[in-house]
């Protein structure tokens, strides 16, 4: 285990995570999904690829792009701003 964690810590985390998912009604949700969401929102907030990679720990821009999922409605708003200028 990394960072001195015991197997008991991992089981405790898993139990709490599963309880939280059940309470929220998110059965098909993984903790890792939060990384996808965070990366996408950081890009939409205007941070550069390099800045987002530094925050998220992605080693390559290719992998960062795989994690970035932009919302269509946000892209439409940006395109409208360009058109209006």
ROTOR-938763 format. One line per field, with one value per atom (N, C-alpha, C): atom name; x, y, z; residue in one letter. Coordinates in steps of 0.2 Angstrom, whole numbers, padded with zeros to 4 digits, always signed. Example, Ala and Ser with C-alpha at 12.3 -4.5 7.8 and 13.67 -1.06 7.14 Angstrom:
ROTOR-938763
a <- [N_CA_C_N_CA_C]
x <- [+0066_+0062_+0066_+0064_+0068_+0064]
y <- [-0028_-0022_-0016_-0011_-0005_+0000]
z <- [+0039_+0039_+0039_+0035_+0036_+0039]
r <- [a_a_a_s_s_s]
end
This chain:
ROTOR-938763
a <- [N_CA_C_N_CA_C_N_CA_C_N_CA_C_N_CA_C_N_CA_C_N_CA_C_N_CA_C_N_CA_C_N_CA_C_N_CA_C_N_CA_C_N_CA_C_N_CA_C_N_CA_C_N_CA_C_N_CA_C_N_CA_C_N_CA_C_N_CA_C_N_CA_C_N_CA_C_N_CA_C_N_CA_C_N_CA_C_N_CA_C_N_CA_C_N_CA_C_N_CA_C_N_CA_C_N_CA_C_N_CA_C_N_CA_C_N_CA_C_N_CA_C_N_CA_C_N_CA_C_N_CA_C_N_CA_C_N_CA_C_N_CA_C_N_CA_C_N_CA_C_N_CA_C_N_CA_C_N_CA_C_N_CA_C_N_CA_C_N_CA_C_N_CA_C_N_CA_C_N_CA_C_N_CA_C_N_CA_C_N_CA_C_N_CA_C_N_CA_C_N_CA_C_N_CA_C_N_CA_C_N_CA_C_N_CA_C_N_CA_C_N_CA_C_N_CA_C_N_CA_C_N_CA_C_N_CA_C_N_CA_C_N_CA_C_N_CA_C_N_CA_C_N_CA_C_N_CA_C_N_CA_C_N_CA_C_N_CA_C_N_CA_C_N_CA_C_N_CA_C_N_CA_C_N_CA_C_N_CA_C_N_CA_C_N_CA_C]
x <- [+0004_+0000_+0004_+0002_+0006_+0004_+0009_+0008_+0006_+0008_+0008_+0001_-0004_-0011_-0011_-0015_-0016_-0022_-0023_-0028_-0035_-0035_-0041_-0043_-0038_-0040_-0044_-0041_-0044_-0052_-0053_-0059_-0064_-0061_-0066_-0068_-0063_-0065_-0070_-0069_-0073_-0080_-0081_-0087_-0091_-0087_-0090_-0092_-0088_-0089_-0096_-0096_-0102_-0109_-0108_-0114_-0116_-0111_-0113_-0116_-0113_-0116_-0124_-0125_-0131_-0136_-0134_-0138_-0140_-0135_-0136_-0140_-0141_-0144_-0139_-0133_-0128_-0124_-0128_-0125_-0120_-0120_-0115_-0111_-0108_-0103_-0097_-0091_-0085_-0081_-0077_-0074_-0070_-0067_-0063_-0067_-0074_-0078_-0077_-0076_-0075_-0069_-0064_-0058_-0060_-0064_-0066_-0070_-0075_-0079_-0074_-0070_-0066_-0061_-0058_-0054_-0058_-0064_-0068_-0070_-0072_-0074_-0068_-0062_-0057_-0055_-0056_-0055_-0060_-0066_-0072_-0071_-0067_-0066_-0061_-0057_-0052_-0045_-0044_-0037_-0034_-0028_-0024_-0023_-0022_-0020_-0015_-0009_-0004_-0006_-0010_-0012_-0016_-0021_-0025_-0021_-0016_-0012_-0008_-0006_-0002_-0007_-0013_-0018_-0020_-0021_-0024_-0019_-0012_-0007_-0006_-0010_-0009_-0002_+0001_+0008_+0009_+0003_+0003_-0003_-0003_-0008_-0014_-0011_-0016_-0020_-0017_-0022_-0026_-0024_-0028_-0034_-0033_-0039_-0044_-0041_-0046_-0051_-0048_-0052_-0057_-0056_-0059_-0066_-0071_-0078_-0082_-0082_-0085_-0092_-0096_-0103_-0105_-0110_-0112_-0114_-0118_-0122_-0116_-0111_-0106_-0102_-0101_-0098_-0102_-0109_-0113_-0113_-0113_-0112_-0106_-0100_-0094_-0094_-0097_-0098_-0102_-0107_-0112_-0108_-0103_-0099_-0095_-0092_-0087_-0091_-0097_-0101_-0103_-0105_-0107_-0102_-0095_-0090_-0088]
y <- [-0006_+0000_+0006_+0011_+0018_+0022_+0027_+0032_+0029_+0023_+0020_+0018_+0017_+0015_+0008_+0006_-0002_-0004_-0010_-0013_-0011_-0010_-0009_-0002_+0003_+0010_+0010_+0006_+0005_+0002_-0003_-0006_-0001_+0003_+0008_+0014_+0016_+0021_+0018_+0012_+0009_+0008_+0006_+0006_+0013_+0018_+0025_+0027_+0026_+0028_+0025_+0019_+0015_+0017_+0019_+0021_+0028_+0032_+0039_+0039_+0034_+0033_+0031_+0026_+0023_+0029_+0033_+0038_+0043_+0045_+0050_+0047_+0040_+0037_+0037_+0036_+0036_+0029_+0024_+0017_+0016_+0019_+0018_+0024_+0026_+0032_+0030_+0032_+0030_+0037_+0036_+0042_+0045_+0041_+0043_+0048_+0047_+0051_+0059_+0060_+0067_+0070_+0066_+0069_+0072_+0067_+0069_+0076_+0076_+0082_+0089_+0088_+0093_+0096_+0091_+0093_+0097_+0095_+0098_+0105_+0106_+0112_+0117_+0115_+0119_+0122_+0118_+0120_+0125_+0124_+0128_+0135_+0135_+0141_+0145_+0143_+0146_+0145_+0140_+0138_+0135_+0136_+0133_+0125_+0122_+0115_+0113_+0117_+0116_+0117_+0122_+0124_+0118_+0115_+0110_+0104_+0102_+0096_+0097_+0103_+0103_+0102_+0104_+0103_+0096_+0093_+0086_+0080_+0082_+0077_+0073_+0075_+0072_+0073_+0068_+0069_+0071_+0069_+0071_+0075_+0079_+0083_+0078_+0073_+0068_+0065_+0063_+0060_+0065_+0071_+0077_+0078_+0078_+0078_+0073_+0067_+0061_+0062_+0066_+0067_+0073_+0077_+0084_+0082_+0084_+0083_+0090_+0094_+0100_+0100_+0104_+0104_+0108_+0105_+0108_+0115_+0116_+0123_+0128_+0126_+0131_+0133_+0128_+0130_+0134_+0133_+0138_+0145_+0146_+0152_+0156_+0152_+0155_+0157_+0153_+0154_+0160_+0161_+0167_+0173_+0173_+0179_+0181_+0176_+0177_+0181_+0178_+0181_+0188_+0189_+0196_+0201_+0199_+0204_+0207]
z <- [+0000_+0000_+0000_-0003_-0004_+0003_+0004_+0009_+0016_+0017_+0024_+0026_+0021_+0022_+0023_+0028_+0029_+0024_+0023_+0020_+0023_+0030_+0034_+0032_+0030_+0028_+0022_+0017_+0011_+0011_+0015_+0016_+0019_+0024_+0027_+0022_+0018_+0013_+0008_+0006_+0001_+0004_+0010_+0014_+0014_+0016_+0017_+0010_+0005_-0002_-0004_-0004_-0006_-0002_+0004_+0008_+0005_+0004_+0001_-0006_-0010_-0016_-0016_-0012_-0011_-0008_-0003_-0001_-0006_-0010_-0016_-0022_-0022_-0028_-0034_-0033_-0038_-0038_-0040_-0040_-0045_-0051_-0056_-0056_-0051_-0050_-0047_-0050_-0047_-0045_-0039_-0037_-0043_-0047_-0053_-0057_-0057_-0062_-0060_-0053_-0051_-0054_-0056_-0060_-0066_-0070_-0077_-0076_-0071_-0071_-0069_-0064_-0062_-0068_-0072_-0077_-0082_-0084_-0089_-0086_-0080_-0078_-0077_-0076_-0076_-0083_-0088_-0095_-0096_-0095_-0096_-0092_-0087_-0083_-0086_-0091_-0094_-0093_-0089_-0087_-0093_-0094_-0100_-0099_-0104_-0104_-0099_-0099_-0095_-0087_-0086_-0079_-0077_-0081_-0079_-0078_-0082_-0081_-0075_-0073_-0067_-0061_-0061_-0055_-0055_-0061_-0061_-0061_-0062_-0062_-0069_-0074_-0080_-0083_-0086_-0088_-0095_-0099_-0106_-0108_-0113_-0115_-0119_-0122_-0125_-0119_-0114_-0109_-0106_-0105_-0102_-0107_-0113_-0118_-0117_-0116_-0115_-0109_-0104_-0098_-0099_-0104_-0104_-0108_-0105_-0108_-0108_-0113_-0112_-0113_-0110_-0111_-0117_-0121_-0127_-0126_-0121_-0120_-0118_-0115_-0114_-0120_-0124_-0131_-0135_-0135_-0139_-0136_-0129_-0127_-0129_-0129_-0131_-0139_-0143_-0150_-0151_-0147_-0147_-0146_-0141_-0139_-0144_-0148_-0153_-0159_-0160_-0166_-0164_-0158_-0156_-0156_-0157_-0156_-0163]
r <- [x_x_x_x_x_x_x_x_x_x_x_x_x_x_x_x_x_x_x_x_x_x_x_x_x_x_x_x_x_x_x_x_x_x_x_x_x_x_x_x_x_x_x_x_x_x_x_x_x_x_x_x_x_x_x_x_x_x_x_x_x_x_x_x_x_x_x_x_x_x_x_x_x_x_x_x_x_x_x_x_x_x_x_x_x_x_x_x_x_x_x_x_x_x_x_x_x_x_x_x_x_x_x_x_x_x_x_x_x_x_x_x_x_x_x_x_x_x_x_x_x_x_x_x_x_x_x_x_x_x_x_x_x_x_x_x_x_x_x_x_x_x_x_x_x_x_x_x_x_x_x_x_x_x_x_x_x_x_x_x_x_x_x_x_x_x_x_x_x_x_x_x_x_x_x_x_x_x_x_x_x_x_x_x_x_x_x_x_x_x_x_x_x_x_x_x_x_x_x_x_x_x_x_x_x_x_x_x_x_x_x_x_x_x_x_x_x_x_x_x_x_x_x_x_x_x_x_x_x_x_x_x_x_x_x_x_x_x_x_x_x_x_x_x_x_x_x_x_x_x_x_x_x_x_x]
end
